[in-house]
Structures are given as structure tokens and as C-alpha cells.
């Protein structure tokens, strides 16, 4: 199993990235976003939001 090969934080990081991607996909459809730069900005915003959540919950520390 992958959980035995990788530390929990690696699994959590992968799931967080996947979550941010799913938020982006949802918002692109819901807001009818079609330009590449808008999609990139949306994805960056969602990655930051998920990262901020992990930091605020003490799961990830900024160094």
C-alpha cells in the first residue's frame, strides 16, 4: 500500500493538490471561464487557499 511507502504528509499533500484541482475544475465550469490565463489564476488562487488552510490548521509549517 502507498501509505506504508510514504509519510502521511506526502499523501496529504497529494490529496490537497488534487482538491485544489477539483475546485478549479468546478469553478471553471460554474463561472464559464475559458481563457488560459484566467484558468491559471483560478488554479493559483485555489492552491493558495488550500495551502493556507493546511498552514492555519498547523499541518504544514512555512519555513
CHARMM internal coordinates of N, CA and C (Angstrom, degrees):
IC EDIT
DIST 1 N 1 CA 1.4559
DIST 1 CA 1 C 1.5278
ANGL 1 N 1 CA 1 C 110.15
DIST 1 C 2 N 1.3167
ANGL 1 CA 1 C 2 N 115.01
DIHE 1 N 1 CA 1 C 2 N 147.63
DIST 2 N 2 CA 1.4699
ANGL 1 C 2 N 2 CA 120.44
DIHE 1 CA 1 C 2 N 2 CA -177.94
DIST 2 CA 2 C 1.5316
ANGL 2 N 2 CA 2 C 111.52
DIHE 1 C 2 N 2 CA 2 C -64.49
DIST 2 C 3 N 1.3363
ANGL 2 CA 2 C 3 N 117.83
DIHE 2 N 2 CA 2 C 3 N -31.29
DIST 3 N 3 CA 1.4675
ANGL 2 C 3 N 3 CA 120.72
DIHE 2 CA 2 C 3 N 3 CA -178.09
DIST 3 CA 3 C 1.5257
ANGL 3 N 3 CA 3 C 111.75
DIHE 2 C 3 N 3 CA 3 C -62.28
DIST 3 C 4 N 1.3196
ANGL 3 CA 3 C 4 N 117.50
DIHE 3 N 3 CA 3 C 4 N -30.36
DIST 4 N 4 CA 1.4586
ANGL 3 C 4 N 4 CA 120.14
DIHE 3 CA 3 C 4 N 4 CA -179.38
DIST 4 CA 4 C 1.5167
ANGL 4 N 4 CA 4 C 112.28
DIHE 3 C 4 N 4 CA 4 C -79.63
DIST 4 C 5 N 1.3321
ANGL 4 CA 4 C 5 N 117.10
DIHE 4 N 4 CA 4 C 5 N -22.97
DIST 5 N 5 CA 1.4556
ANGL 4 C 5 N 5 CA 120.68
DIHE 4 CA 4 C 5 N 5 CA -178.39
DIST 5 CA 5 C 1.5172
ANGL 5 N 5 CA 5 C 112.69
DIHE 4 C 5 N 5 CA 5 C -86.51
DIST 5 C 6 N 1.3300
ANGL 5 CA 5 C 6 N 118.16
DIHE 5 N 5 CA 5 C 6 N -29.48
DIST 6 N 6 CA 1.4533
ANGL 5 C 6 N 6 CA 121.96
DIHE 5 CA 5 C 6 N 6 CA -174.88
DIST 6 CA 6 C 1.5206
ANGL 6 N 6 CA 6 C 110.49
DIHE 5 C 6 N 6 CA 6 C -122.22
DIST 6 C 7 N 1.3267
ANGL 6 CA 6 C 7 N 116.89
DIHE 6 N 6 CA 6 C 7 N 145.57
DIST 7 N 7 CA 1.4587
ANGL 6 C 7 N 7 CA 119.75
DIHE 6 CA 6 C 7 N 7 CA 175.13
DIST 7 CA 7 C 1.5271
ANGL 7 N 7 CA 7 C 110.87
DIHE 6 C 7 N 7 CA 7 C -62.88
DIST 7 C 8 N 1.3018
ANGL 7 CA 7 C 8 N 116.05
DIHE 7 N 7 CA 7 C 8 N 156.35
DIST 8 N 8 CA 1.4690
ANGL 7 C 8 N 8 CA 122.02
DIHE 7 CA 7 C 8 N 8 CA -179.23
DIST 8 CA 8 C 1.5158
ANGL 8 N 8 CA 8 C 112.83
DIHE 7 C 8 N 8 CA 8 C -54.31
DIST 8 C 9 N 1.3149
ANGL 8 CA 8 C 9 N 118.00
DIHE 8 N 8 CA 8 C 9 N -37.30
DIST 9 N 9 CA 1.4715
ANGL 8 C 9 N 9 CA 120.18
DIHE 8 CA 8 C 9 N 9 CA -176.73
DIST 9 CA 9 C 1.5249
ANGL 9 N 9 CA 9 C 111.15
DIHE 8 C 9 N 9 CA 9 C -65.06
DIST 9 C 10 N 1.3183
ANGL 9 CA 9 C 10 N 117.76
DIHE 9 N 9 CA 9 C 10 N -32.13
DIST 10 N 10 CA 1.4565
ANGL 9 C 10 N 10 CA 120.42
DIHE 9 CA 9 C 10 N 10 CA 178.09
DIST 10 CA 10 C 1.5265
ANGL 10 N 10 CA 10 C 109.41
DIHE 9 C 10 N 10 CA 10 C -67.20
DIST 10 C 11 N 1.3120
ANGL 10 CA 10 C 11 N 116.95
DIHE 10 N 10 CA 10 C 11 N -45.37
DIST 11 N 11 CA 1.4642
ANGL 10 C 11 N 11 CA 121.51
DIHE 10 CA 10 C 11 N 11 CA 177.82
DIST 11 CA 11 C 1.5162
ANGL 11 N 11 CA 11 C 109.80
DIHE 10 C 11 N 11 CA 11 C -60.96
DIST 11 C 12 N 1.3167
ANGL 11 CA 11 C 12 N 117.05
DIHE 11 N 11 CA 11 C 12 N -45.78
DIST 12 N 12 CA 1.4648
ANGL 11 C 12 N 12 CA 121.55
DIHE 11 CA 11 C 12 N 12 CA 179.68
DIST 12 CA 12 C 1.5253
ANGL 12 N 12 CA 12 C 110.85
DIHE 11 C 12 N 12 CA 12 C -61.90
DIST 12 C 13 N 1.3131
ANGL 12 CA 12 C 13 N 117.84
DIHE 12 N 12 CA 12 C 13 N -40.46
DIST 13 N 13 CA 1.4640
ANGL 12 C 13 N 13 CA 121.37
DIHE 12 CA 12 C 13 N 13 CA 178.63
DIST 13 CA 13 C 1.5267
ANGL 13 N 13 CA 13 C 111.50
DIHE 12 C 13 N 13 CA 13 C -63.04
DIST 13 C 14 N 1.3178
ANGL 13 CA 13 C 14 N 116.29
DIHE 13 N 13 CA 13 C 14 N -42.43
DIST 14 N 14 CA 1.4577
ANGL 13 C 14 N 14 CA 119.82
DIHE 13 CA 13 C 14 N 14 CA 178.25
DIST 14 CA 14 C 1.5262
ANGL 14 N 14 CA 14 C 111.55
DIHE 13 C 14 N 14 CA 14 C -64.54
DIST 14 C 15 N 1.3172
ANGL 14 CA 14 C 15 N 116.67
DIHE 14 N 14 CA 14 C 15 N -41.27
DIST 15 N 15 CA 1.4679
ANGL 14 C 15 N 15 CA 121.00
DIHE 14 CA 14 C 15 N 15 CA 178.70
DIST 15 CA 15 C 1.5255
ANGL 15 N 15 CA 15 C 110.16
DIHE 14 C 15 N 15 CA 15 C -66.53
DIST 15 C 16 N 1.3282
ANGL 15 CA 15 C 16 N 117.22
DIHE 15 N 15 CA 15 C 16 N -37.54
DIST 16 N 16 CA 1.4686
ANGL 15 C 16 N 16 CA 120.78
DIHE 15 CA 15 C 16 N 16 CA 179.06
DIST 16 CA 16 C 1.5235
ANGL 16 N 16 CA 16 C 110.63
DIHE 15 C 16 N 16 CA 16 C -64.58
DIST 16 C 17 N 1.3201
ANGL 16 CA 16 C 17 N 116.62
DIHE 16 N 16 CA 16 C 17 N -42.54
DIST 17 N 17 CA 1.4702
ANGL 16 C 17 N 17 CA 120.26
DIHE 16 CA 16 C 17 N 17 CA 177.76
DIST 17 CA 17 C 1.5310
ANGL 17 N 17 CA 17 C 110.75
DIHE 16 C 17 N 17 CA 17 C -63.39
DIST 17 C 18 N 1.3165
ANGL 17 CA 17 C 18 N 115.53
DIHE 17 N 17 CA 17 C 18 N -41.54
DIST 18 N 18 CA 1.4588
ANGL 17 C 18 N 18 CA 120.49
DIHE 17 CA 17 C 18 N 18 CA 178.25
DIST 18 CA 18 C 1.5291
ANGL 18 N 18 CA 18 C 110.53
DIHE 17 C 18 N 18 CA 18 C -63.70
DIST 18 C 19 N 1.3209
ANGL 18 CA 18 C 19 N 116.65
DIHE 18 N 18 CA 18 C 19 N -41.01
DIST 19 N 19 CA 1.4635
ANGL 18 C 19 N 19 CA 121.29
DIHE 18 CA 18 C 19 N 19 CA 178.05
DIST 19 CA 19 C 1.5274
ANGL 19 N 19 CA 19 C 111.07
DIHE 18 C 19 N 19 CA 19 C -61.48
DIST 19 C 20 N 1.3194
ANGL 19 CA 19 C 20 N 116.99
DIHE 19 N 19 CA 19 C 20 N -45.45
DIST 20 N 20 CA 1.4658
ANGL 19 C 20 N 20 CA 120.95
DIHE 19 CA 19 C 20 N 20 CA 178.41
DIST 20 CA 20 C 1.5275
ANGL 20 N 20 CA 20 C 110.82
DIHE 19 C 20 N 20 CA 20 C -61.29
DIST 20 C 21 N 1.3260
ANGL 20 CA 20 C 21 N 116.41
DIHE 20 N 20 CA 20 C 21 N -38.63
DIST 21 N 21 CA 1.4670
ANGL 20 C 21 N 21 CA 120.75
DIHE 20 CA 20 C 21 N 21 CA 178.03
DIST 21 CA 21 C 1.5272
ANGL 21 N 21 CA 21 C 110.62
DIHE 20 C 21 N 21 CA 21 C -64.73
DIST 21 C 22 N 1.3141
ANGL 21 CA 21 C 22 N 117.18
DIHE 21 N 21 CA 21 C 22 N -42.23
DIST 22 N 22 CA 1.4666
ANGL 21 C 22 N 22 CA 120.83
DIHE 21 CA 21 C 22 N 22 CA 179.62
DIST 22 CA 22 C 1.5316
ANGL 22 N 22 CA 22 C 111.28
DIHE 21 C 22 N 22 CA 22 C -65.80
DIST 22 C 23 N 1.3293
ANGL 22 CA 22 C 23 N 117.47
DIHE 22 N 22 CA 22 C 23 N -37.01
DIST 23 N 23 CA 1.4606
ANGL 22 C 23 N 23 CA 120.70
DIHE 22 CA 22 C 23 N 23 CA 175.65
DIST 23 CA 23 C 1.5258
ANGL 23 N 23 CA 23 C 109.32
DIHE 22 C 23 N 23 CA 23 C -62.90
DIST 23 C 24 N 1.3310
ANGL 23 CA 23 C 24 N 116.07
DIHE 23 N 23 CA 23 C 24 N -42.97
DIST 24 N 24 CA 1.4601
ANGL 23 C 24 N 24 CA 120.07
DIHE 23 CA 23 C 24 N 24 CA 178.71
DIST 24 CA 24 C 1.5249
ANGL 24 N 24 CA 24 C 110.67
DIHE 23 C 24 N 24 CA 24 C -60.89
DIST 24 C 25 N 1.3183
ANGL 24 CA 24 C 25 N 116.88
DIHE 24 N 24 CA 24 C 25 N -48.17
DIST 25 N 25 CA 1.4585
ANGL 24 C 25 N 25 CA 120.02
DIHE 24 CA 24 C 25 N 25 CA 179.81
DIST 25 CA 25 C 1.5272
ANGL 25 N 25 CA 25 C 111.19
DIHE 24 C 25 N 25 CA 25 C -58.72
DIST 25 C 26 N 1.3088
ANGL 25 CA 25 C 26 N 116.54
DIHE 25 N 25 CA 25 C 26 N -42.30
DIST 26 N 26 CA 1.4646
ANGL 25 C 26 N 26 CA 120.83
DIHE 25 CA 25 C 26 N 26 CA 178.98
DIST 26 CA 26 C 1.5320
ANGL 26 N 26 CA 26 C 110.84
DIHE 25 C 26 N 26 CA 26 C -62.14
DIST 26 C 27 N 1.3332
ANGL 26 CA 26 C 27 N 116.45
DIHE 26 N 26 CA 26 C 27 N -49.64
DIST 27 N 27 CA 1.4631
ANGL 26 C 27 N 27 CA 120.60
DIHE 26 CA 26 C 27 N 27 CA -177.25
DIST 27 CA 27 C 1.5251
ANGL 27 N 27 CA 27 C 112.68
DIHE 26 C 27 N 27 CA 27 C -67.35
DIST 27 C 28 N 1.3223
ANGL 27 CA 27 C 28 N 117.41
DIHE 27 N 27 CA 27 C 28 N -34.02
DIST 28 N 28 CA 1.4653
ANGL 27 C 28 N 28 CA 120.53
DIHE 27 CA 27 C 28 N 28 CA 177.55
DIST 28 CA 28 C 1.5312
ANGL 28 N 28 CA 28 C 109.41
DIHE 27 C 28 N 28 CA 28 C -61.24
DIST 28 C 29 N 1.3214
ANGL 28 CA 28 C 29 N 116.44
DIHE 28 N 28 CA 28 C 29 N -43.51
DIST 29 N 29 CA 1.4689
ANGL 28 C 29 N 29 CA 119.99
DIHE 28 CA 28 C 29 N 29 CA 178.08
DIST 29 CA 29 C 1.5294
ANGL 29 N 29 CA 29 C 111.36
DIHE 28 C 29 N 29 CA 29 C -70.71
DIST 29 C 30 N 1.3173
ANGL 29 CA 29 C 30 N 116.81
DIHE 29 N 29 CA 29 C 30 N -48.13
DIST 30 N 30 CA 1.4665
ANGL 29 C 30 N 30 CA 121.34
DIHE 29 CA 29 C 30 N 30 CA -174.91
DIST 30 CA 30 C 1.5255
ANGL 30 N 30 CA 30 C 112.40
DIHE 29 C 30 N 30 CA 30 C -64.69
DIST 30 C 31 N 1.3394
ANGL 30 CA 30 C 31 N 116.16
DIHE 30 N 30 CA 30 C 31 N -35.26
DIST 31 N 31 CA 1.4597
ANGL 30 C 31 N 31 CA 120.60
DIHE 30 CA 30 C 31 N 31 CA -177.09
DIST 31 CA 31 C 1.5252
ANGL 31 N 31 CA 31 C 112.10
DIHE 30 C 31 N 31 CA 31 C -101.82
DIST 31 C 32 N 1.3268
ANGL 31 CA 31 C 32 N 115.65
DIHE 31 N 31 CA 31 C 32 N 4.75
DIST 32 N 32 CA 1.4665
ANGL 31 C 32 N 32 CA 121.47
DIHE 31 CA 31 C 32 N 32 CA 178.41
DIST 32 CA 32 C 1.5387
ANGL 32 N 32 CA 32 C 111.97
DIHE 31 C 32 N 32 CA 32 C 53.43
DIST 32 C 33 N 1.3128
ANGL 32 CA 32 C 33 N 115.39
DIHE 32 N 32 CA 32 C 33 N 46.82
DIST 33 N 33 CA 1.4619
ANGL 32 C 33 N 33 CA 121.50
DIHE 32 CA 32 C 33 N 33 CA 179.43
DIST 33 CA 33 C 1.5255
ANGL 33 N 33 CA 33 C 108.12
DIHE 32 C 33 N 33 CA 33 C -81.33
DIST 33 C 34 N 1.3321
ANGL 33 CA 33 C 34 N 116.84
DIHE 33 N 33 CA 33 C 34 N 131.00
DIST 34 N 34 CA 1.4590
ANGL 33 C 34 N 34 CA 118.36
DIHE 33 CA 33 C 34 N 34 CA -176.55
DIST 34 CA 34 C 1.5312
ANGL 34 N 34 CA 34 C 114.83
DIHE 33 C 34 N 34 CA 34 C -129.12
DIST 34 C 35 N 1.3026
ANGL 34 CA 34 C 35 N 118.18
DIHE 34 N 34 CA 34 C 35 N -18.62
DIST 35 N 35 CA 1.4591
ANGL 34 C 35 N 35 CA 120.16
DIHE 34 CA 34 C 35 N 35 CA -178.47
DIST 35 CA 35 C 1.5283
ANGL 35 N 35 CA 35 C 110.70
DIHE 34 C 35 N 35 CA 35 C -85.14
DIST 35 C 36 N 1.3409
ANGL 35 CA 35 C 36 N 115.29
DIHE 35 N 35 CA 35 C 36 N 139.18
DIST 36 N 36 CA 1.4572
ANGL 35 C 36 N 36 CA 121.34
DIHE 35 CA 35 C 36 N 36 CA -175.96
DIST 36 CA 36 C 1.5217
ANGL 36 N 36 CA 36 C 112.41
DIHE 35 C 36 N 36 CA 36 C -55.86
DIST 36 C 37 N 1.3353
ANGL 36 CA 36 C 37 N 117.27
DIHE 36 N 36 CA 36 C 37 N -43.36
DIST 37 N 37 CA 1.4705
ANGL 36 C 37 N 37 CA 118.95
DIHE 36 CA 36 C 37 N 37 CA -178.47
DIST 37 CA 37 C 1.5297
ANGL 37 N 37 CA 37 C 111.65
DIHE 36 C 37 N 37 CA 37 C -67.52
DIST 37 C 38 N 1.3146
ANGL 37 CA 37 C 38 N 117.62
DIHE 37 N 37 CA 37 C 38 N -32.32
DIST 38 N 38 CA 1.4732
ANGL 37 C 38 N 38 CA 120.35
DIHE 37 CA 37 C 38 N 38 CA 176.93
DIST 38 CA 38 C 1.5302
ANGL 38 N 38 CA 38 C 110.52
DIHE 37 C 38 N 38 CA 38 C -68.71
DIST 38 C 39 N 1.3355
ANGL 38 CA 38 C 39 N 116.04
DIHE 38 N 38 CA 38 C 39 N -40.93
DIST 39 N 39 CA 1.4647
ANGL 38 C 39 N 39 CA 119.88
DIHE 38 CA 38 C 39 N 39 CA 178.07
DIST 39 CA 39 C 1.5263
ANGL 39 N 39 CA 39 C 110.09
DIHE 38 C 39 N 39 CA 39 C -65.27
DIST 39 C 40 N 1.3194
ANGL 39 CA 39 C 40 N 117.14
DIHE 39 N 39 CA 39 C 40 N -41.12
DIST 40 N 40 CA 1.4716
ANGL 39 C 40 N 40 CA 121.17
DIHE 39 CA 39 C 40 N 40 CA 177.79
DIST 40 CA 40 C 1.5220
ANGL 40 N 40 CA 40 C 111.25
DIHE 39 C 40 N 40 CA 40 C -61.93
DIST 40 C 41 N 1.3302
ANGL 40 CA 40 C 41 N 116.35
DIHE 40 N 40 CA 40 C 41 N -43.92
DIST 41 N 41 CA 1.4672
ANGL 40 C 41 N 41 CA 120.24
DIHE 40 CA 40 C 41 N 41 CA 177.97
DIST 41 CA 41 C 1.5201
ANGL 41 N 41 CA 41 C 111.19
DIHE 40 C 41 N 41 CA 41 C -63.74
DIST 41 C 42 N 1.3245
ANGL 41 CA 41 C 42 N 116.44
DIHE 41 N 41 CA 41 C 42 N -41.73
DIST 42 N 42 CA 1.4699
ANGL 41 C 42 N 42 CA 120.86
DIHE 41 CA 41 C 42 N 42 CA 177.88
DIST 42 CA 42 C 1.5201
ANGL 42 N 42 CA 42 C 110.58
DIHE 41 C 42 N 42 CA 42 C -60.62
DIST 42 C 43 N 1.3232
ANGL 42 CA 42 C 43 N 116.12
DIHE 42 N 42 CA 42 C 43 N -44.13
DIST 43 N 43 CA 1.4626
ANGL 42 C 43 N 43 CA 119.99
DIHE 42 CA 42 C 43 N 43 CA -178.95
DIST 43 CA 43 C 1.5334
ANGL 43 N 43 CA 43 C 111.16
DIHE 42 C 43 N 43 CA 43 C -66.37
DIST 43 C 44 N 1.3122
ANGL 43 CA 43 C 44 N 116.79
DIHE 43 N 43 CA 43 C 44 N -41.46
DIST 44 N 44 CA 1.4713
ANGL 43 C 44 N 44 CA 120.43
DIHE 43 CA 43 C 44 N 44 CA 177.92
DIST 44 CA 44 C 1.5300
ANGL 44 N 44 CA 44 C 110.55
DIHE 43 C 44 N 44 CA 44 C -61.84
DIST 44 C 45 N 1.3215
ANGL 44 CA 44 C 45 N 116.44
DIHE 44 N 44 CA 44 C 45 N -41.89
DIST 45 N 45 CA 1.4648
ANGL 44 C 45 N 45 CA 121.12
DIHE 44 CA 44 C 45 N 45 CA 178.21
DIST 45 CA 45 C 1.5216
ANGL 45 N 45 CA 45 C 110.76
DIHE 44 C 45 N 45 CA 45 C -61.44
DIST 45 C 46 N 1.3200
ANGL 45 CA 45 C 46 N 116.72
DIHE 45 N 45 CA 45 C 46 N -43.72
DIST 46 N 46 CA 1.4650
ANGL 45 C 46 N 46 CA 120.16
DIHE 45 CA 45 C 46 N 46 CA -179.16
DIST 46 CA 46 C 1.5221
ANGL 46 N 46 CA 46 C 111.98
DIHE 45 C 46 N 46 CA 46 C -69.18
DIST 46 C 47 N 1.3288
ANGL 46 CA 46 C 47 N 117.30
DIHE 46 N 46 CA 46 C 47 N -38.39
DIST 47 N 47 CA 1.4679
ANGL 46 C 47 N 47 CA 119.89
DIHE 46 CA 46 C 47 N 47 CA 175.72
DIST 47 CA 47 C 1.5207
ANGL 47 N 47 CA 47 C 110.85
DIHE 46 C 47 N 47 CA 47 C -61.35
DIST 47 C 48 N 1.3296
ANGL 47 CA 47 C 48 N 116.51
DIHE 47 N 47 CA 47 C 48 N -42.75
DIST 48 N 48 CA 1.4676
ANGL 47 C 48 N 48 CA 120.33
DIHE 47 CA 47 C 48 N 48 CA 179.43
DIST 48 CA 48 C 1.5242
ANGL 48 N 48 CA 48 C 110.77
DIHE 47 C 48 N 48 CA 48 C -64.60
DIST 48 C 49 N 1.3239
ANGL 48 CA 48 C 49 N 117.41
DIHE 48 N 48 CA 48 C 49 N -41.64
DIST 49 N 49 CA 1.4603
ANGL 48 C 49 N 49 CA 121.19
DIHE 48 CA 48 C 49 N 49 CA -179.72
DIST 49 CA 49 C 1.5326
ANGL 49 N 49 CA 49 C 111.06
DIHE 48 C 49 N 49 CA 49 C -62.22
DIST 49 C 50 N 1.3210
ANGL 49 CA 49 C 50 N 116.80
DIHE 49 N 49 CA 49 C 50 N -43.48
DIST 50 N 50 CA 1.4642
ANGL 49 C 50 N 50 CA 120.47
DIHE 49 CA 49 C 50 N 50 CA 179.17
DIST 50 CA 50 C 1.5278
ANGL 50 N 50 CA 50 C 110.04
DIHE 49 C 50 N 50 CA 50 C -67.70
DIST 50 C 51 N 1.3327
ANGL 50 CA 50 C 51 N 116.84
DIHE 50 N 50 CA 50 C 51 N -42.43
DIST 51 N 51 CA 1.4663
ANGL 50 C 51 N 51 CA 120.81
DIHE 50 CA 50 C 51 N 51 CA 177.80
DIST 51 CA 51 C 1.5332
ANGL 51 N 51 CA 51 C 110.72
DIHE 50 C 51 N 51 CA 51 C -61.37
DIST 51 C 52 N 1.3279
ANGL 51 CA 51 C 52 N 117.00
DIHE 51 N 51 CA 51 C 52 N -43.67
DIST 52 N 52 CA 1.4689
ANGL 51 C 52 N 52 CA 120.96
DIHE 51 CA 51 C 52 N 52 CA 178.46
DIST 52 CA 52 C 1.5279
ANGL 52 N 52 CA 52 C 111.27
DIHE 51 C 52 N 52 CA 52 C -61.29
DIST 52 C 53 N 1.3280
ANGL 52 CA 52 C 53 N 116.57
DIHE 52 N 52 CA 52 C 53 N -37.80
DIST 53 N 53 CA 1.4620
ANGL 52 C 53 N 53 CA 120.54
DIHE 52 CA 52 C 53 N 53 CA 176.96
DIST 53 CA 53 C 1.5247
ANGL 53 N 53 CA 53 C 110.71
DIHE 52 C 53 N 53 CA 53 C -62.53
DIST 53 C 54 N 1.3156
ANGL 53 CA 53 C 54 N 116.93
DIHE 53 N 53 CA 53 C 54 N -46.05
DIST 54 N 54 CA 1.4685
ANGL 53 C 54 N 54 CA 120.61
DIHE 53 CA 53 C 54 N 54 CA 179.55
DIST 54 CA 54 C 1.5267
ANGL 54 N 54 CA 54 C 111.09
DIHE 53 C 54 N 54 CA 54 C -62.00
DIST 54 C 55 N 1.3197
ANGL 54 CA 54 C 55 N 116.67
DIHE 54 N 54 CA 54 C 55 N -38.94
DIST 55 N 55 CA 1.4647
ANGL 54 C 55 N 55 CA 120.59
DIHE 54 CA 54 C 55 N 55 CA 178.14
DIST 55 CA 55 C 1.5258
ANGL 55 N 55 CA 55 C 110.52
DIHE 54 C 55 N 55 CA 55 C -68.08
DIST 55 C 56 N 1.3296
ANGL 55 CA 55 C 56 N 116.63
DIHE 55 N 55 CA 55 C 56 N -45.99
DIST 56 N 56 CA 1.4742
ANGL 55 C 56 N 56 CA 120.02
DIHE 55 CA 55 C 56 N 56 CA -177.03
DIST 56 CA 56 C 1.5279
ANGL 56 N 56 CA 56 C 112.11
DIHE 55 C 56 N 56 CA 56 C -64.81
DIST 56 C 57 N 1.3170
ANGL 56 CA 56 C 57 N 117.06
DIHE 56 N 56 CA 56 C 57 N -27.09
DIST 57 N 57 CA 1.4655
ANGL 56 C 57 N 57 CA 121.39
DIHE 56 CA 56 C 57 N 57 CA 178.61
DIST 57 CA 57 C 1.5238
ANGL 57 N 57 CA 57 C 112.44
DIHE 56 C 57 N 57 CA 57 C -88.44
DIST 57 C 58 N 1.3344
ANGL 57 CA 57 C 58 N 116.46
DIHE 57 N 57 CA 57 C 58 N -0.23
DIST 58 N 58 CA 1.4644
ANGL 57 C 58 N 58 CA 121.01
DIHE 57 CA 57 C 58 N 58 CA 177.35
DIST 58 CA 58 C 1.5219
ANGL 58 N 58 CA 58 C 113.42
DIHE 57 C 58 N 58 CA 58 C 77.01
DIST 58 C 59 N 1.3179
ANGL 58 CA 58 C 59 N 117.01
DIHE 58 N 58 CA 58 C 59 N 15.95
DIST 59 N 59 CA 1.4608
ANGL 58 C 59 N 59 CA 120.44
DIHE 58 CA 58 C 59 N 59 CA -179.15
DIST 59 CA 59 C 1.5201
ANGL 59 N 59 CA 59 C 110.37
DIHE 58 C 59 N 59 CA 59 C -82.29
DIST 59 C 60 N 1.3214
ANGL 59 CA 59 C 60 N 116.30
DIHE 59 N 59 CA 59 C 60 N -37.89
DIST 60 N 60 CA 1.4523
ANGL 59 C 60 N 60 CA 122.92
DIHE 59 CA 59 C 60 N 60 CA 179.36
DIST 60 CA 60 C 1.5297
ANGL 60 N 60 CA 60 C 107.48
DIHE 59 C 60 N 60 CA 60 C -122.66
DIST 60 C 61 N 1.3039
ANGL 60 CA 60 C 61 N 115.19
DIHE 60 N 60 CA 60 C 61 N 139.13
DIST 61 N 61 CA 1.4616
ANGL 60 C 61 N 61 CA 119.94
DIHE 60 CA 60 C 61 N 61 CA 177.82
DIST 61 CA 61 C 1.5220
ANGL 61 N 61 CA 61 C 108.94
DIHE 60 C 61 N 61 CA 61 C -111.58
DIST 61 C 62 N 1.3190
ANGL 61 CA 61 C 62 N 116.62
DIHE 61 N 61 CA 61 C 62 N 139.14
DIST 62 N 62 CA 1.4534
ANGL 61 C 62 N 62 CA 121.65
DIHE 61 CA 61 C 62 N 62 CA 176.58
DIST 62 CA 62 C 1.5185
ANGL 62 N 62 CA 62 C 108.56
DIHE 61 C 62 N 62 CA 62 C -86.07
DIST 62 C 63 N 1.3277
ANGL 62 CA 62 C 63 N 115.89
DIHE 62 N 62 CA 62 C 63 N 128.92
DIST 63 N 63 CA 1.4746
ANGL 62 C 63 N 63 CA 119.38
DIHE 62 CA 62 C 63 N 63 CA 179.77
DIST 63 CA 63 C 1.4953
ANGL 63 N 63 CA 63 C 110.16
DIHE 62 C 63 N 63 CA 63 C -116.31
END
COOR INIT
IC SEED 1 N 1 CA 1 C
IC BUILD
